[in-house]
């Protein structure tokens, strides 16, 4: 909004000829302000449709758009470091698109369900959870005093979740071999902090680490169950929560590799921050024109 206002101060007439293609809650919430204060027309697109369309556009036209994280080092069989690995080509459908914003929506796109640019055909929402990026921010701010998403993630990178989480080893003294659970498996997120002495010793960084791991594991576990139910092996994560969030990407990738025994994988997108905008553009009247080919449009 501020960018357009600044441009309007330079050329009010030029801005009035603009049309904004927008999606998400803000497209509805601020539509009247765009029109009354700036004289700009807003063309709204459904948020989930733009996500599906944007993902398909990027995978169709950007080589090596998807990547994942794979283990690069291990101690006692447990991965300790991860490296990015490109995923060449267009991942095979069906897809489960897991959009992690304030909450989480899970969308299935089958092999026979395709997206024609400017026209999103059949897809379905197959799951979701209210525990998402908004939960991470709100609880993180309350627990640590952090003021931004970036600050909270920086804290988590320096934290040790075992200072807050109760592990299987804390309960049994060792592995729980009967269930195949190693001693370092989290039994209860933040479970150690029932103890007042431990609560006084824990650092803000440890709280941030425990929180992001708790949310990641819950999203990954639910997405894995939905993917198994729907017969999907390709899971594509989008949404503001995963953008520039390597710690969560690694957690999610490892969770899918572990729980599926390598049969399914979590993928991420290099241009994730633009998925909704590109989807809105692809669905706009600019690209619905029969004489316009998205293949000749610029996505840079």
Phi, psi and omega per residue, in radians:
X1 nan -0.760 -3.130
X2 -1.154 -0.595 3.120
X3 -1.114 -0.767 -3.134
X4 -1.213 -0.652 3.109
X5 -1.080 -0.722 3.118
X6 -1.099 -0.724 3.109
X7 -1.146 -0.627 -3.134
X8 -1.139 -0.568 3.118
X9 -1.150 -0.424 3.120
X10 -1.539 -0.742 -3.089
X11 -2.562 1.481 -3.121
X12 -1.055 -0.723 -3.109
X13 -1.132 -0.726 -3.128
X14 -1.100 -0.698 -3.131
X15 -1.159 -0.625 -3.119
X16 -1.136 -0.285 3.108
X17 -1.568 -0.066 -3.108
X18 -1.343 2.717 2.956
X19 -2.275 2.209 -3.118
X20 -1.715 2.200 3.061
X21 -1.698 1.991 -2.967
X22 -2.296 2.744 3.121
X23 -2.505 3.012 -3.124
X24 1.492 3.070 -3.108
X25 -1.060 -0.597 -3.118
X26 -1.123 -0.474 3.130
X27 -1.087 -0.562 3.114
X28 -1.562 -0.757 -3.047
X29 -1.123 -0.650 -3.032
X30 -1.906 0.177 -3.117
X31 -1.022 -0.800 -3.116
X32 -1.094 -0.637 -3.139
X33 -1.179 -0.726 3.102
X34 -1.018 -0.728 -3.091
X35 -1.303 -0.825 -3.036
X36 -1.303 -0.660 -3.064
X37 -1.587 -0.541 -3.050
X38 -2.095 -0.214 -3.129
X39 1.226 0.437 -3.087
X40 -1.771 2.362 3.111
X41 -1.487 2.353 3.117
X42 -1.918 2.154 3.040
X43 -1.780 1.957 -3.016
X44 -1.541 2.544 3.046
X45 -2.256 2.567 3.119
X46 -1.081 2.345 -3.025
X47 -1.069 -0.829 -3.098
X48 -1.183 -0.636 3.112
X49 -1.128 -0.688 3.140
X50 -1.194 -0.572 3.101
X51 -1.131 -0.853 3.128
X52 -1.060 -0.803 -3.125
X53 -1.140 -0.720 -3.129
X54 -1.140 -0.733 3.097
X55 -1.059 -0.817 -3.118
X56 -1.113 -0.736 3.126
X57 -1.036 -0.840 -3.104
X58 -1.124 -0.731 -3.133
X59 -1.221 -0.502 3.117
X60 -1.278 -0.561 -2.904
X61 -2.112 -0.179 -3.141
X62 -1.995 1.979 3.131
X63 -1.064 2.443 3.089
X64 0.942 0.693 3.140
X65 -1.134 -0.635 -3.073
X66 -1.623 2.609 3.024
X67 -2.561 2.899 3.046
X68 -2.417 -3.098 3.082
X69 -2.076 2.348 3.139
X70 -2.200 2.614 -3.140
X71 -1.075 2.443 3.132
X72 -2.129 -0.112 3.132
X73 -2.863 2.659 -3.098
X74 -2.599 2.658 3.029
X75 -2.219 2.116 -3.104
X76 0.956 0.673 3.092
X77 1.456 -0.072 -3.131
X78 -1.731 2.236 3.131
X79 -1.128 2.367 -3.138
X80 -1.974 -0.506 3.107
X81 -2.330 2.699 -3.126
X82 -2.322 2.635 3.045
X83 -2.231 2.666 3.095
X84 -1.257 2.511 3.076
X85 -2.327 2.197 3.126
X86 -1.194 2.584 3.062
X87 -2.016 1.693 -3.052
X88 -1.222 2.625 3.062
X89 1.351 -2.969 -3.106
X90 -1.684 1.982 -3.120
X91 -0.969 2.460 -3.082
X92 -1.193 2.354 3.035
X93 -1.344 2.782 0.125
X94 -1.327 2.704 3.091
X95 -1.983 2.601 2.860
X96 -1.969 1.935 3.108
X97 -1.598 2.008 -3.122
X98 -1.815 1.833 -3.088
X99 -1.695 1.961 -3.080
X100 -1.860 1.710 3.049
X101 -1.950 -2.203 3.042
X102 -1.088 -0.768 2.983
X103 -2.091 -2.838 -3.070
X104 -2.277 2.284 2.978
X105 -2.107 2.466 3.142
X106 -2.072 2.120 -3.029
X107 -2.070 2.300 3.121
X108 -1.814 2.286 3.058
X109 -2.102 1.942 -3.085
X110 -1.386 2.964 3.123
X111 -1.038 -0.692 -3.107
X112 -1.457 -0.108 3.132
X113 -1.743 1.978 -3.060
X114 -2.074 2.842 3.098
X115 -1.996 2.000 2.984
X116 -1.583 2.263 -3.049
X117 -1.042 2.198 -3.044
X118 1.644 -0.110 -3.135
X119 -2.648 1.826 3.133
X120 -1.524 2.084 3.132
X121 -1.539 -2.783 -2.950
X122 -1.107 2.275 2.916
X123 -2.571 2.940 3.140
X124 -2.488 2.579 3.037
X125 -1.467 2.153 -3.045
X126 -2.003 0.010 3.124
X127 3.057 3.107 3.128
X128 2.997 3.071 3.090
X129 -2.734 2.553 3.077
X130 -1.374 -0.075 3.127
X131 -1.585 1.760 -3.069
X132 -2.557 -2.549 -3.091
X133 -1.111 -0.634 3.101
X134 -1.121 -0.646 3.091
X135 -1.117 -0.780 3.133
X136 -1.040 -0.822 -3.112
X137 -1.140 -0.864 -3.059
X138 -1.097 -0.880 3.140
X139 -1.189 -0.647 3.129
X140 -1.103 -0.760 3.109
X141 -1.101 -0.731 -3.138
X142 -1.146 -0.703 -3.053
X143 -1.374 -0.593 -2.978
X144 -2.017 -0.338 -3.053
X145 1.426 0.087 3.092
X146 -1.053 2.689 -3.068
X147 -1.946 -0.117 -3.096
X148 -2.637 2.848 3.090
X149 -1.054 -0.755 -3.117
X150 -1.125 -0.724 3.136
X151 -1.124 -0.701 -3.131
X152 -1.139 -0.737 3.110
X153 -1.165 -0.643 3.108
X154 -1.108 -0.682 3.062
X155 -1.082 -0.800 -3.095
X156 -1.074 -0.648 3.129
X157 -1.059 -0.520 -3.089
X158 -1.667 -0.054 -3.021
X159 -1.591 2.911 3.090
X160 -2.183 1.870 -3.043
X161 -1.159 -0.380 -3.108
X162 -1.217 -0.229 3.054
X163 -1.291 -0.344 -3.117
X164 -1.991 -0.624 -3.050
X165 -1.472 2.431 2.999
X166 -1.507 2.217 -3.067
X167 -1.761 2.867 3.076
X168 -0.986 -0.693 3.132
X169 -1.130 -0.487 3.093
X170 -1.216 -0.450 -3.102
X171 -1.608 -0.791 -3.035
X172 -1.781 -0.222 -3.103
X173 1.458 -0.152 -3.102
X174 -2.881 -2.885 3.057
X175 -1.121 2.636 2.970
X176 -1.724 1.508 -2.983
X177 -1.158 -0.496 -3.125
X178 -1.064 -0.542 3.121
X179 -1.902 0.055 3.131
X180 1.238 0.505 -3.125
X181 -1.787 2.161 3.120
X182 -1.293 2.818 -3.081
X183 -1.082 -0.471 -3.100
X184 -1.611 0.177 3.046
X185 -1.242 2.369 3.121
X186 -1.267 2.114 3.094
X187 -1.609 -0.594 -3.113
X188 -2.639 1.976 3.089
X189 -1.095 2.270 -3.105
X190 1.140 0.194 -3.021
X191 -1.105 -0.500 3.136
X192 -1.195 -0.365 -3.007
X193 -1.417 0.071 2.930
X194 -1.141 -0.513 3.114
X195 -1.379 2.117 -3.073
X196 -1.065 -0.712 -3.121
X197 -1.090 -0.754 3.125
X198 -1.195 -0.580 3.126
X199 -1.118 -0.597 3.139
X200 -1.297 -0.355 -3.071
X201 -1.672 -0.350 -3.019
X202 -1.209 2.488 3.128
X203 -1.604 2.789 3.089
X204 -1.075 -0.638 3.122
X205 -1.091 -0.648 3.126
X206 -1.182 -0.673 3.104
X207 -1.119 -0.738 3.128
X208 -1.108 -0.706 -3.133
X209 -1.163 -0.780 3.116
X210 -1.082 -0.703 -3.109
X211 -1.149 -0.859 -3.099
X212 -1.143 -0.625 3.123
X213 -1.192 -0.720 3.121
X214 -1.035 -0.803 -3.118
X215 -1.187 -0.742 3.122
X216 -1.053 -0.833 -3.111
X217 -1.103 -0.673 3.140
X218 -1.173 -0.753 3.096
X219 -1.104 -0.795 -3.107
X220 -1.116 -0.745 -3.101
X221 -1.135 -0.788 3.134
X222 -1.141 -0.755 3.122
X223 -1.100 -0.664 3.109
X224 -1.112 -0.744 3.125
X225 -1.130 -0.738 3.113
X226 -1.132 -0.749 3.132
X227 -1.067 -0.746 3.126
X228 -1.132 -0.723 3.124
X229 -1.086 -0.638 -3.085
X230 -1.626 -0.024 -3.137
X231 1.222 0.640 -3.083
X232 -1.915 2.370 3.113
X233 -2.015 -0.165 3.115
X234 -1.929 1.985 -3.101
X235 -2.016 2.114 -3.092
X236 -1.938 2.101 -3.135
X237 -1.658 2.297 3.060
X238 -2.337 3.115 3.072
X239 1.906 2.767 -3.038
X240 -1.085 -0.495 -3.082
X241 -1.136 -0.647 -3.088
X242 -1.516 -0.161 -3.082
X243 -1.194 2.155 -3.116
X244 0.922 0.674 -3.081
X245 -2.210 1.314 -3.062
X246 -1.115 -0.627 -3.101
X247 -1.084 -0.708 3.116
X248 -1.273 -0.691 3.108
X249 -1.021 -0.746 3.141
X250 -1.149 -0.749 3.102
X251 -1.031 -0.838 -3.084
X252 -1.138 -0.749 3.141
X253 -1.106 -0.774 -3.132
X254 -1.147 -0.693 -3.128
X255 -1.057 -0.778 -3.130
X256 -1.194 -0.697 3.118
X257 -1.107 -0.713 -3.087
X258 -1.230 -0.905 -3.030
X259 -1.259 -0.503 -3.125
X260 -1.670 0.015 -3.083
X261 0.970 0.648 3.079
X262 1.453 0.047 -3.098
X263 -1.402 -0.436 3.086
X264 -2.255 2.838 -3.095
X265 -2.536 2.655 3.090
X266 -1.675 2.217 -3.138
X267 -1.960 2.638 3.117
X268 -2.251 2.857 -3.013
X269 -2.082 2.381 -3.102
X270 -1.159 -0.558 -3.135
X271 -1.868 0.564 -3.067
X272 -0.904 -0.678 -3.085
X273 -1.126 -0.160 -3.091
X274 -2.010 0.072 -3.039
X275 -0.997 -0.878 -3.117
X276 -1.107 -0.740 -3.125
X277 -1.135 -0.759 3.128
X278 -1.159 -0.678 3.095
X279 -1.108 -0.712 3.110
X280 -1.122 -0.699 3.104
X281 -1.135 -0.758 -3.118
X282 -1.104 -0.518 -3.134
X283 -1.567 -0.082 -3.062
X284 -1.310 2.922 3.126
X285 -1.129 -0.368 3.116
X286 -1.080 -0.600 -3.066
X287 -1.878 -0.101 3.073
X288 -1.386 -0.356 3.132
X289 -0.997 2.299 -3.065
X290 -1.117 -0.306 -3.132
X291 -1.586 -0.043 -3.099
X292 -1.811 2.267 3.095
X293 -1.960 2.175 3.132
X294 -1.088 -0.462 -3.130
X295 -1.097 -0.335 3.115
X296 -1.813 0.061 3.118
X297 -1.537 2.685 -3.133
X298 -1.543 2.379 3.073
X299 -2.014 0.241 -3.112
X300 -1.443 nan nan
